[in-house]
């Protein structure tokens, strides 16, 4: 009756082993480390870079715990923060000779002290939030005026294209701040331009001013459209920051809107503000321009003459200069996707771009009008442009699909596509607030949270042992297993633990022990009715299960509601709360019964249970049945 088959005990043992295995990494803590990553899309971090790091550390007389190549970065772990700082200086001198144009980012970081055999089993500690691990906090101010200027510049180009398509002649189109001036020579043309703007550009309001024999139409963005541009700029910046930081591997960043024009960014575990600023600034955008093929431009490429007016000089990846016109044909805003691939004929690595409808139309027109001319595709990263490729236009390209290549390796094609997918910022941002939460403060928060959970569990265990005696011991062991399983699941999911998460963990203890209280009281009721001890155990667990299931499901529904509609700390609380409910049902019912069956299941002539004071009604009144 109260015996588990061997396979159930096997499940319990495996669950315990897995729980211990994946909980262990959380007890080793974190060690100071130096991380080396690429500062440019064209610079790769590989085994050769790791060897240079090792040589730099040997030259400085430093012995790291280990140096490893992890993904796209090299990490060197040290025993003390002093050695960490010395190592950073040594690696910086070796890898970054020119601080104005760094090829690598050398940053301070924290890595787990877990032994290599645990890492080999993919047993990693939980991510810790900013309040526990420390990290950096930024508040960014979005330059909304720059977003409006950028929108105005785009509208000016669209108006120029629309007038050309309608064959409407004008005397010039110029942007004046956040307004667009269109000059025409006669009344008929003025009316035609006004009608076109009213039909195709509903976001603009137009004012007409006579200028001698000509007319000037000044178009400006309407107030409601201005608000929409600002909202879209803020959303695009948040999305871009999410994409860029996620692609760079920062664990569980917090990026939230605050107010109308501010963004809060929190990067847990990053102790180097310079590194964090670089992450925020490492966004790339694409510009398509025509190559200036005039005689003056050719001479400028050879260094024999200055760059002509209306053109700029950029370098290809092989160092060859290219003179391109300043007029931008397309930007990264017209890009909907970028994926690496291979050329069907040459099998060279390529980047396949997909343009939106507007970009596809513009690209088709430009390629049709400039056959046998060169077109440069320029990648801007950290404010510096580099010509990815400058092919000759052989024919009209339509359909919105563009393939770029240019002596790229497979890794370079992947990185270029990654940067382009991450997108560009819709408007520049300025850091108006920044602070760093040191690991010592985080360690203090961890210690306080850990003490609250431990002392709460000990208090509950003491009460259970006194009130329910041996069954209280079983319940306390099951409670410990619940905490073990909860931490293990959070570690396997690589969830982020914050102070609200620790509060949810403490709450999970109360929810878990409540199930054991229901079971123990049900067993007591069975004993009061004169049922045999073995039958009381069986009936107690069976009949309490429905109540436990109902109470946990209703609590789980509340937790899922917090998870679905909450944000930030509320979601952190909800994640731990929901997982804690599921692990408590396993430990309080399945595991605790396994202990009871192991202890009492083999006793055939069991006369009493050690479950505390059980009151039985007798003929002469109420008498107390002594516990075992």
C-alpha positions as CSV (number, residue, x, y, z in Angstrom):
1,X,0.0,0.0,0.0
2,X,2.6,2.5,1.1
3,X,5.5,1.3,-1.0
4,X,7.0,3.0,-4.1
5,X,8.3,0.8,-6.9
6,X,12.0,1.0,-7.7
7,X,11.4,3.2,-10.7
8,X,9.8,5.9,-8.6
9,X,12.8,6.0,-6.2
10,X,15.0,6.1,-9.3
11,X,13.2,9.2,-10.5
12,X,13.7,10.8,-7.1
13,X,17.4,10.0,-7.0
14,X,17.9,11.4,-10.6
15,X,15.9,14.5,-9.7
16,X,18.1,15.1,-6.6
17,X,21.3,14.5,-8.6
18,X,20.2,16.9,-11.3
19,X,19.1,19.4,-8.7
20,X,22.5,19.3,-6.9
21,X,24.4,19.4,-10.2
22,X,22.7,22.5,-11.5
23,X,22.6,24.2,-8.1
24,X,26.3,23.8,-7.4
25,X,27.5,26.6,-9.8
26,X,25.6,29.2,-7.7
27,X,27.8,28.5,-4.7
28,X,31.2,29.2,-6.4
29,X,30.6,32.9,-6.8
30,X,32.2,35.1,-9.4
31,X,35.8,36.1,-10.1
32,X,37.2,39.2,-11.6
33,X,38.1,38.9,-15.3
34,X,39.2,40.8,-18.3
35,X,37.2,40.5,-21.5
36,X,38.6,41.2,-25.0
37,X,36.1,41.7,-27.8
38,X,36.0,43.2,-31.2
39,X,35.5,47.0,-31.6
40,X,34.9,46.7,-35.4
41,X,32.9,44.5,-37.6
42,X,36.0,43.8,-39.7
43,X,38.2,42.7,-36.7
44,X,37.8,39.2,-35.5
45,X,38.6,37.7,-32.1
46,X,40.0,34.2,-32.6
47,X,42.7,31.9,-31.3
48,X,45.5,34.2,-32.5
49,X,44.1,37.0,-30.4
50,X,43.9,34.7,-27.4
51,X,47.6,33.8,-27.9
52,X,48.4,37.5,-28.0
53,X,46.6,38.0,-24.7
54,X,48.5,35.1,-23.1
55,X,51.8,36.6,-24.3
56,X,50.9,40.1,-23.0
57,X,50.0,38.6,-19.6
58,X,53.3,36.6,-19.5
59,X,55.3,39.7,-20.3
60,X,53.6,41.5,-17.4
61,X,54.4,38.6,-15.0
62,X,50.7,37.8,-14.5
63,X,49.3,34.3,-14.1
64,X,45.6,34.1,-14.8
65,X,43.4,31.2,-13.5
66,X,42.6,30.5,-17.2
67,X,42.4,32.2,-20.5
68,X,39.6,30.9,-22.9
69,X,38.0,31.8,-26.2
70,X,34.2,32.0,-25.5
71,X,32.1,32.9,-28.5
72,X,33.4,36.1,-29.9
73,X,35.5,37.2,-27.0
74,X,38.5,36.2,-25.0
75,X,38.2,36.0,-21.2
76,X,41.0,35.8,-18.7
77,X,40.1,35.1,-15.1
78,X,42.1,36.3,-12.1
79,X,42.2,35.7,-8.4
80,X,42.1,39.3,-7.2
81,X,40.8,42.7,-8.5
82,X,44.4,44.1,-8.4
83,X,45.6,41.5,-10.9
84,X,42.5,42.2,-12.9
85,X,43.4,45.9,-13.3
86,X,47.1,45.1,-14.0
87,X,46.0,42.6,-16.7
88,X,43.7,45.1,-18.3
89,X,46.5,47.7,-18.6
90,X,48.9,45.1,-20.0
91,X,46.4,43.8,-22.6
92,X,45.4,47.3,-23.5
93,X,49.0,48.2,-24.3
94,X,49.4,45.1,-26.4
95,X,46.2,45.1,-28.4
96,X,45.2,48.8,-28.6
97,X,48.3,50.9,-29.6
98,X,46.0,53.7,-30.9
99,X,43.4,54.7,-28.4
100,X,41.7,57.0,-30.9
101,X,40.9,54.1,-33.2
102,X,40.8,50.9,-31.2
103,X,40.4,47.5,-32.9
104,X,39.6,45.7,-29.6
105,X,37.6,46.5,-26.5
106,X,39.4,45.5,-23.3
107,X,36.8,45.6,-20.4
108,X,36.5,44.5,-16.8
109,X,34.0,41.8,-16.2
110,X,32.9,39.1,-13.8
111,X,32.9,35.4,-14.6
112,X,31.8,32.3,-12.7
113,X,34.3,30.5,-10.5
114,X,32.7,27.1,-11.5
115,X,35.1,24.3,-12.2
116,X,35.6,23.3,-15.8
117,X,33.8,20.0,-15.4
118,X,30.6,21.8,-14.4
119,X,31.0,24.1,-17.4
120,X,31.5,21.1,-19.6
121,X,28.1,19.8,-18.5
122,X,26.6,23.3,-19.3
123,X,25.8,23.8,-15.6
124,X,25.8,27.6,-15.2
125,X,24.8,29.8,-12.3
126,X,21.7,32.0,-12.4
127,X,22.0,35.4,-14.0
128,X,21.8,38.0,-11.2
129,X,20.1,41.3,-11.7
130,X,21.6,44.7,-11.3
131,X,20.7,44.9,-7.6
132,X,22.5,41.6,-6.8
133,X,25.4,41.4,-9.3
134,X,26.1,45.0,-9.7
135,X,26.5,46.7,-13.1
136,X,25.9,49.9,-14.9
137,X,22.8,52.1,-15.2
138,X,22.3,54.8,-17.8
139,X,19.6,57.3,-18.6
140,X,19.6,58.4,-22.2
141,X,18.1,61.6,-23.6
142,X,16.9,61.2,-27.2
143,X,17.5,64.2,-29.4
144,X,14.0,64.6,-30.8
145,X,15.0,67.7,-32.8
146,X,17.5,65.5,-34.7
147,X,14.8,63.0,-35.4
148,X,12.6,65.7,-36.9
149,X,15.5,67.0,-39.0
150,X,16.1,63.5,-40.2
151,X,12.5,63.1,-41.1
152,X,12.4,66.5,-42.9
153,X,15.5,65.5,-44.9
154,X,13.7,62.3,-46.0
155,X,10.6,64.2,-46.9
156,X,12.6,66.6,-49.0
157,X,14.0,63.7,-51.0
158,X,10.5,62.2,-51.4
159,X,9.1,65.6,-52.7
160,X,12.0,65.9,-55.2
161,X,11.2,62.4,-56.5
162,X,7.4,63.0,-56.6
163,X,7.9,66.3,-58.6
164,X,10.1,64.5,-61.1
165,X,7.7,61.7,-61.5
166,X,4.8,64.2,-62.2
167,X,7.2,66.2,-64.5
168,X,6.6,69.4,-62.5
169,X,9.4,71.8,-62.9
170,X,10.7,73.9,-60.0
171,X,13.4,76.4,-59.3
172,X,14.9,74.4,-56.3
173,X,14.2,72.4,-53.2
174,X,16.1,73.1,-50.0
175,X,15.7,72.2,-46.4
176,X,15.7,75.1,-43.9
177,X,15.9,73.6,-40.4
178,X,12.7,71.5,-40.1
179,X,11.0,73.1,-43.1
180,X,11.2,72.4,-46.8
181,X,11.2,75.3,-49.3
182,X,10.1,74.7,-52.8
183,X,10.5,77.5,-55.3
184,X,8.4,77.8,-58.5
185,X,8.2,80.4,-61.2
186,X,4.5,80.8,-62.0
187,X,1.0,80.4,-60.5
188,X,0.2,77.3,-62.4
189,X,3.2,75.5,-61.2
190,X,2.6,76.7,-57.6
191,X,-0.9,75.3,-57.8
192,X,0.4,72.0,-59.2
193,X,3.0,71.7,-56.4
194,X,0.4,72.6,-53.7
195,X,-2.0,69.9,-55.1
196,X,0.7,67.3,-55.1
197,X,1.8,68.1,-51.5
198,X,-1.9,68.0,-50.4
199,X,-2.5,64.6,-52.1
200,X,0.7,62.7,-51.3
201,X,2.1,64.4,-48.2
202,X,-0.7,64.7,-45.7
203,X,1.7,65.1,-42.8
204,X,2.9,68.5,-44.2
205,X,1.2,71.9,-43.9
206,X,2.1,74.3,-46.6
207,X,2.4,78.1,-46.6
208,X,2.9,80.2,-49.8
209,X,5.1,83.3,-49.9
210,X,5.6,85.5,-53.0
211,X,9.2,86.3,-53.8
212,X,9.3,88.8,-56.6
213,X,8.0,87.1,-59.7
214,X,8.4,83.6,-58.1
215,X,6.6,81.8,-55.3
216,X,8.1,79.9,-52.4
217,X,6.1,77.1,-50.8
218,X,7.3,76.3,-47.3
219,X,6.2,72.9,-46.1
220,X,6.5,71.9,-42.4
221,X,5.5,68.9,-40.4
222,X,2.1,69.1,-38.7
223,X,2.0,69.0,-34.9
224,X,0.2,65.6,-34.7
225,X,2.7,64.2,-37.2
226,X,5.6,65.6,-35.1
227,X,4.4,63.7,-32.1
228,X,4.2,60.5,-34.2
229,X,7.7,61.0,-35.4
230,X,9.0,61.5,-31.9
231,X,7.2,58.4,-30.6
232,X,8.5,56.3,-33.5
233,X,12.0,57.5,-32.9
234,X,11.9,56.5,-29.3
235,X,10.5,53.1,-30.1
236,X,13.0,52.5,-32.8
237,X,15.9,53.5,-30.5
238,X,14.6,51.1,-27.9
239,X,14.3,48.3,-30.4
240,X,17.8,49.0,-31.8
241,X,19.3,49.0,-28.4
242,X,17.6,45.7,-27.6
243,X,18.9,44.1,-30.8
244,X,22.4,45.4,-30.4
245,X,22.9,44.5,-26.8
246,X,21.2,41.0,-27.3
247,X,23.5,40.3,-30.3
248,X,26.5,41.2,-28.1
249,X,25.6,38.7,-25.5
250,X,24.8,40.9,-22.5
251,X,22.7,38.8,-20.2
252,X,19.2,40.0,-19.4
253,X,19.5,43.8,-20.1
254,X,16.8,46.2,-18.9
255,X,15.8,48.7,-21.6
256,X,12.7,50.8,-20.8
257,X,11.1,54.0,-21.8
258,X,10.9,56.7,-19.2
259,X,8.9,59.8,-19.9
260,X,8.5,61.2,-23.5
261,X,12.1,61.3,-24.6
262,X,14.2,59.2,-22.2
263,X,15.4,55.6,-22.1
264,X,16.7,53.7,-19.1
265,X,19.4,51.0,-19.8
266,X,20.7,48.6,-17.1
267,X,23.4,46.1,-17.9
268,X,23.9,43.6,-15.1
269,X,27.5,42.3,-14.5
270,X,29.2,45.0,-16.6
271,X,31.5,46.9,-14.3
272,X,33.2,49.0,-17.0
273,X,31.2,52.1,-18.0
274,X,33.5,52.5,-21.0
275,X,32.5,49.0,-22.2
276,X,28.8,49.8,-21.6
277,X,29.0,53.0,-23.6
278,X,30.7,51.2,-26.4
279,X,27.9,48.6,-26.4
280,X,25.3,51.4,-26.6
281,X,27.1,53.2,-29.4
282,X,28.0,50.1,-31.5
283,X,25.2,50.5,-34.0
284,X,25.7,50.3,-37.7
285,X,23.8,51.8,-40.6
286,X,24.0,51.5,-44.3
287,X,24.1,54.2,-46.9
288,X,24.0,53.8,-50.7
289,X,25.7,56.6,-52.7
290,X,26.9,57.0,-56.2
291,X,30.7,57.1,-56.8
292,X,32.0,60.4,-58.1
293,X,33.8,59.4,-61.4
294,X,34.9,62.9,-62.4
295,X,38.5,63.6,-63.3
296,X,38.9,65.6,-60.1
297,X,37.6,62.6,-58.1
298,X,40.0,60.2,-59.8
299,X,42.9,62.6,-59.0
300,X,41.7,62.8,-55.3
301,X,41.6,59.0,-55.1
302,X,45.3,59.0,-56.1
303,X,46.1,61.7,-53.6
304,X,46.9,64.2,-56.3
305,X,44.1,66.6,-55.6
306,X,41.7,67.6,-52.9
307,X,38.2,66.0,-52.6
308,X,35.8,67.8,-55.0
309,X,33.0,69.9,-53.6
310,X,29.9,67.8,-52.9
311,X,31.9,64.5,-52.4
312,X,33.5,62.6,-49.5
313,X,36.4,60.2,-49.3
314,X,36.0,56.7,-47.7
315,X,38.2,53.7,-47.7
316,X,37.4,50.2,-48.9
317,X,38.4,47.2,-46.7
318,X,41.6,46.8,-48.6
319,X,42.6,50.4,-47.9
320,X,41.7,51.6,-51.4
321,X,40.2,55.2,-51.3
322,X,36.8,55.8,-53.0
323,X,35.3,59.2,-53.6
324,X,31.5,59.2,-53.3
325,X,28.9,61.8,-53.7
326,X,27.4,63.3,-50.5
327,X,23.8,62.7,-51.7
328,X,22.4,59.6,-50.0
329,X,20.3,57.4,-52.2
330,X,19.2,54.9,-49.5
331,X,19.8,54.4,-45.8
332,X,19.4,51.6,-43.3
333,X,15.8,52.8,-42.7
334,X,14.8,51.2,-46.0
335,X,16.3,47.9,-45.0
336,X,13.9,45.2,-43.7
337,X,16.4,42.3,-43.5
338,X,20.0,41.4,-44.0
339,X,21.2,37.8,-44.2
340,X,24.6,36.2,-45.0
341,X,24.7,34.0,-48.1
342,X,26.9,32.9,-51.1
343,X,27.0,34.1,-54.6
344,X,25.4,31.5,-56.9
345,X,28.1,31.8,-59.5
346,X,31.4,32.6,-57.7
347,X,30.4,31.0,-54.3
348,X,31.9,34.1,-52.6
349,X,30.3,35.1,-49.2
350,X,27.7,37.8,-49.7
351,X,25.2,39.8,-47.7
352,X,21.6,39.6,-49.0
353,X,19.6,42.7,-48.4
354,X,15.8,43.1,-48.5
355,X,14.4,46.6,-49.1
356,X,11.0,48.0,-48.2
357,X,8.6,49.1,-51.0
358,X,9.9,52.7,-51.0
359,X,13.6,51.6,-51.0
360,X,12.9,49.1,-53.8
361,X,11.3,51.8,-56.0
362,X,14.2,54.3,-55.4
363,X,16.8,51.6,-56.0
364,X,15.2,50.5,-59.2
365,X,15.1,54.1,-60.5
366,X,18.7,54.8,-59.6
367,X,20.1,51.7,-61.1
368,X,18.1,52.3,-64.3
369,X,19.4,55.8,-64.7
370,X,23.1,55.0,-63.8
371,X,24.0,51.9,-65.8
372,X,27.7,51.4,-66.2
373,X,28.4,53.7,-63.2
374,X,29.7,52.7,-59.8
375,X,27.6,52.7,-56.7
376,X,29.1,52.5,-53.2
377,X,27.5,50.7,-50.3
378,X,28.9,52.3,-47.1
379,X,28.7,50.8,-43.7
380,X,28.8,53.4,-40.8
381,X,29.9,52.1,-37.4
382,X,30.7,54.3,-34.5
383,X,30.6,57.4,-36.7
384,X,33.2,56.0,-39.2
385,X,32.3,55.0,-42.7
386,X,33.8,52.1,-44.7
387,X,33.0,51.1,-48.2
388,X,31.8,47.5,-48.2
389,X,31.7,47.3,-51.9
390,X,31.5,49.6,-54.9
391,X,30.2,47.6,-57.9
392,X,29.5,48.7,-61.4
393,X,25.7,48.9,-62.1
394,X,25.3,46.5,-65.1
395,X,21.5,46.6,-65.3
396,X,18.3,47.8,-63.6
397,X,17.8,46.1,-60.2
398,X,14.2,45.7,-59.1
399,X,12.3,43.5,-56.7
400,X,13.8,45.0,-53.5
401,X,16.5,42.3,-53.2
402,X,20.1,43.4,-53.3
403,X,23.2,41.3,-53.0
404,X,26.5,42.9,-51.8
405,X,29.9,41.3,-51.9
406,X,33.4,42.5,-51.9
407,X,36.2,40.2,-50.8
408,X,34.4,39.2,-47.6
409,X,35.0,36.1,-45.5
410,X,32.1,34.1,-44.3
411,X,32.6,35.5,-40.8
412,X,32.7,39.1,-42.1
413,X,29.5,38.5,-44.0
414,X,27.8,37.1,-40.9
415,X,29.0,40.1,-38.8
416,X,28.0,42.7,-41.4
417,X,24.5,41.2,-41.7
418,X,24.3,41.1,-37.9
419,X,25.2,44.8,-37.6
420,X,22.7,45.8,-40.3
421,X,19.9,43.8,-38.7
422,X,20.6,45.5,-35.4
423,X,19.7,48.7,-37.2
424,X,20.5,52.3,-36.7
425,X,19.3,54.8,-34.2
426,X,16.4,56.9,-35.4
427,X,17.9,59.9,-33.4
428,X,21.1,60.5,-31.5
429,X,21.1,60.0,-27.7
430,X,23.0,61.6,-24.9
431,X,23.8,60.0,-21.6
432,X,22.4,62.4,-18.9
433,X,22.7,60.0,-15.9
434,X,25.0,57.1,-15.2
435,X,26.1,55.2,-12.2
436,X,27.7,51.9,-11.4
437,X,26.5,49.5,-8.7
438,X,29.7,47.7,-7.4
439,X,29.8,44.0,-6.8
440,X,30.4,44.6,-3.1
441,X,26.9,46.2,-2.7
442,X,25.4,43.4,-4.8
443,X,27.2,40.9,-2.5
444,X,25.6,42.5,0.5
445,X,22.2,42.3,-1.1
446,X,22.8,38.6,-1.9
447,X,23.9,38.0,1.7
448,X,20.8,39.7,3.2
449,X,18.5,37.9,0.8
450,X,20.2,34.5,1.4
451,X,19.9,35.0,5.2
452,X,16.2,35.9,4.9
453,X,15.5,32.7,3.0
454,X,17.7,30.5,5.2
455,X,16.4,31.8,8.5
456,X,12.8,31.6,7.2
457,X,13.3,28.0,6.2
458,X,15.0,27.1,9.6
459,X,12.1,28.7,11.5
460,X,9.5,26.8,9.4
461,X,11.5,23.6,9.9
462,X,11.8,24.1,13.7
463,X,8.0,24.6,13.9
464,X,7.2,21.6,11.8
465,X,9.6,19.3,13.7
466,X,8.1,20.4,17.0
467,X,4.5,20.2,15.9
468,X,4.5,17.2,13.6
469,X,7.6,15.4,15.0
470,X,8.9,12.8,12.5
471,X,6.5,13.9,9.8
472,X,7.7,17.4,10.4
473,X,11.2,16.2,9.7
474,X,10.0,14.6,6.5
475,X,8.2,17.9,5.6
476,X,11.4,19.9,6.4
477,X,13.5,17.7,4.2
478,X,11.0,18.1,1.4
479,X,11.1,21.8,1.9
480,X,14.9,21.8,1.4
481,X,14.5,19.7,-1.7
482,X,12.0,22.3,-3.0
483,X,14.5,25.1,-2.6
484,X,17.1,22.9,-4.3
485,X,14.9,22.1,-7.3
486,X,13.8,25.8,-7.6
487,X,17.4,27.0,-7.8
488,X,18.3,24.2,-10.2
489,X,15.4,25.0,-12.5
490,X,16.2,28.8,-12.5
491,X,19.8,27.9,-13.3
492,X,18.9,25.6,-16.1
493,X,16.6,28.3,-17.6
494,X,19.3,30.9,-17.0
495,X,16.7,33.1,-15.4
496,X,17.6,36.4,-13.8
497,X,17.4,36.6,-10.0
498,X,16.7,39.9,-8.4
499,X,15.7,41.0,-5.0
500,X,12.0,40.6,-5.8
501,X,12.9,37.1,-7.0
502,X,14.5,36.3,-3.6
503,X,11.2,37.6,-2.0
504,X,9.3,35.2,-4.2
505,X,11.6,32.4,-3.1
506,X,10.8,33.1,0.5
507,X,7.1,33.1,-0.4
508,X,7.5,29.8,-2.2
509,X,8.7,28.3,1.2
510,X,5.4,29.2,2.8
511,X,3.4,27.9,-0.2
512,X,5.4,24.6,-0.2
513,X,5.0,23.9,3.5
514,X,1.3,24.6,3.3
515,X,0.9,21.5,1.2
516,X,2.6,19.4,3.9
517,X,0.5,20.9,6.6
518,X,-2.6,19.8,4.6
519,X,-1.2,16.3,4.2
520,X,-0.2,15.9,7.9
521,X,-3.5,17.2,9.2
522,X,-5.4,14.9,6.9
523,X,-3.4,12.0,8.3
524,X,-4.3,13.1,11.8
525,X,-8.0,13.2,10.9
526,X,-7.8,9.6,9.6
527,X,-6.1,8.5,12.8
528,X,-8.9,10.2,14.9
529,X,-11.5,8.2,13.1
530,X,-9.7,5.0,14.1
531,X,-8.2,4.1,10.8
532,X,-5.0,2.0,10.9
533,X,-1.7,4.0,10.5
534,X,-0.9,2.5,7.1
535,X,-4.3,3.3,5.8
536,X,-4.2,6.8,7.4
537,X,-0.9,7.5,5.5
538,X,-2.4,6.3,2.2
539,X,-5.8,8.2,2.7
540,X,-4.0,11.3,3.9
541,X,-1.9,11.7,0.8
542,X,-4.7,10.7,-1.6
543,X,-7.4,12.9,-0.2
544,X,-5.2,15.9,0.4
545,X,-4.0,15.9,-3.2
546,X,-7.2,17.4,-4.6
547,X,-7.1,20.3,-2.1
548,X,-3.3,20.9,-2.8
549,X,-3.9,20.9,-6.5
550,X,-6.8,23.4,-6.3
551,X,-4.9,25.8,-4.0
552,X,-1.7,25.7,-6.1
553,X,-3.6,26.1,-9.4
554,X,-5.3,29.3,-8.2
555,X,-2.0,30.7,-6.9
556,X,-0.4,29.8,-10.2
557,X,-3.1,31.7,-12.1
558,X,-2.3,34.8,-10.1
559,X,1.4,34.3,-10.8
560,X,0.8,33.9,-14.5
561,X,-1.2,37.1,-14.5
562,X,1.7,38.9,-13.0
563,X,4.0,37.4,-15.6
564,X,1.7,38.4,-18.5
565,X,0.9,41.9,-17.4
566,X,3.8,42.9,-15.2
567,X,7.2,44.3,-16.1
568,X,10.6,44.7,-14.6
569,X,10.7,43.6,-10.9
570,X,7.1,42.3,-11.1
571,X,8.0,39.9,-13.8
572,X,11.1,38.8,-11.9
573,X,8.9,38.0,-8.9
574,X,6.4,36.2,-11.0
575,X,8.9,33.9,-12.7
576,X,10.3,32.6,-9.4
577,X,6.8,32.5,-7.9
578,X,5.4,30.3,-10.7
579,X,8.4,27.9,-10.8
580,X,8.3,27.7,-7.0
581,X,4.7,26.5,-7.1
582,X,5.5,23.7,-9.6
583,X,8.6,22.5,-7.6
584,X,6.6,22.7,-4.3
585,X,4.0,20.3,-5.7
586,X,6.7,17.8,-6.7
587,X,8.6,18.0,-3.3
588,X,5.6,18.3,-1.0
589,X,3.7,15.4,-2.5
590,X,5.9,13.1,-4.5
591,X,9.2,13.4,-2.6
592,X,7.8,13.6,1.0
593,X,5.6,10.5,0.4
594,X,8.7,8.8,-0.9
595,X,10.4,9.5,2.5
596,X,7.3,8.4,4.4
597,X,7.1,5.2,2.4
598,X,10.7,4.5,2.8
599,X,10.4,4.8,6.6
600,X,7.0,3.3,7.3
601,X,6.2,1.2,4.2
602,X,8.1,-1.9,5.3
603,X,6.5,-2.1,8.8
604,X,3.6,-4.6,8.5
605,X,2.4,-4.3,12.2
606,X,2.6,-0.5,12.5
607,X,0.7,0.6,15.6
608,X,1.3,4.4,15.7
609,X,2.8,7.3,13.8
610,X,5.1,10.0,15.0
611,X,3.0,12.9,13.8
612,X,2.4,14.9,17.0
613,X,-0.6,15.0,19.4
614,X,-3.7,13.2,18.0
615,X,-6.9,13.7,19.9
616,X,-9.4,10.8,19.8
617,X,-13.0,10.7,21.0
618,X,-13.6,8.0,23.6
619,X,-16.6,6.7,25.5
620,X,-15.8,8.6,28.7
621,X,-15.0,11.9,27.0
622,X,-11.9,13.3,25.2
623,X,-8.6,11.7,26.0
624,X,-5.2,12.4,24.5
625,X,-3.4,9.7,22.5
626,X,0.3,10.0,23.2
627,X,2.5,10.4,20.2
628,X,5.0,7.7,19.4
